[in-house]
Amino acid sequence: MIDSKSFDDLARRITESLPESVRALQKDVERQVRSTLHQGFERMDLVTREDFDVQAALLERTRARLRDLEARVAALEGKPAMPDHEGSDIT
């Protein structure tokens, strides 16, 4: 999930871009913008880049392990191993 510092920074930048007449209500507007952003991001069910990178690395290790196991099974069955692009249909 996105941390509150990111929300605060994004809300601050949005309120700073508002016209001067609206800035008088800056605190209230900032609070409303932060709340709206938070609700919108919650509905999108986002993950952090760090979490995404961890899952991508785990998936790559799993794919490599699957290729190794497919080659071992093929060797045990006496069949030649399939090239990487013809291996598992998992992409």
C-alpha positions, 0 to 999 in steps of 0.5 A: 500500500502507498504510505501516508507520506506519499499521500501528504506530498501528493495532497500538498502539491495539488493544493499548491496548484489551486488558485490563491482564493481557494488557498485560504481554505487550504487545510480543509481542501488538503484534508478532503484531497487526502481523503479522496486520494486515499479512498481512490487508491484503496479501491485500486488495491495497489501494492508498493513497488518493493512488494511488486519487485519481491513477487516478480523475483519470486515468480522468476525463481519459481519459473527457473525451478519449474524449468529445472524440474521439467528437464529432470522429468524429461531426463527420467522419462528418456525424452530430450528436454524442451527448449525454454520457450517450449517448456511450460505454458506458464507465462 
